[in-house]
Amino acid sequence: MNNDLPRTFKLVTVWLLLGLMVFLGIQWWLHRADQTRFQQVGDAIEIRRSADGHYHWPGRVNGRAVDFLVDTGATGTAISAALAGELGLEAIDTVKSSTAGGVVTGQVVRADVELQGGVSAQRLRVVALHALGANPLLGMDVLGRLHWQQRDGVLRIEAGAMR
């Protein structure tokens, strides 16, 4: 029985090391995929569709780093009410919005939006919604001013082409 303990210990150690190597390999692959999701290619910005099926555009709202979910079906840009509160954004109006989940009431606030790649909108009217998750939605109020196309899982935006 004394000989079984070292052999068992060796087998457990080998399996733990193999598991650790697989885990680290997957983490490296996910990190690498995340890094190549957003690229500036010459005068254009390319955003690859994420594993969740959406395009994510890194940016800032009033200086706070956020990961915008690109929503071509949204008329306007929206943030969570929690984020609006954290940033101290004051409501200037109330609005009802039709969403995939039904009609919701939100507060209209003004915010400075900066997107990686040099796109920005100052004092943009943004809707703060209670039911919105962690990712703000980037709507057509910003996207409609850009020259962009979507093909083969890549959203390509012509940099500096804000209308």
Secondary structure, 3 states (H helix, E strand, C coil): CCCHHHHHHHHHHHHHHHHHHHHHHHHHHHHHHHHCCEEEECCEEEEECCCCCCCEEEEEECCEEEEEEECCCCCCCEEEHHHHHHCCCCCCEEEEEEECCEEEEEEEEEEEEEECCCEEEEEEEEEEECCCCCCCEECHHHHCCCCEEEECCEEEEECCCCC
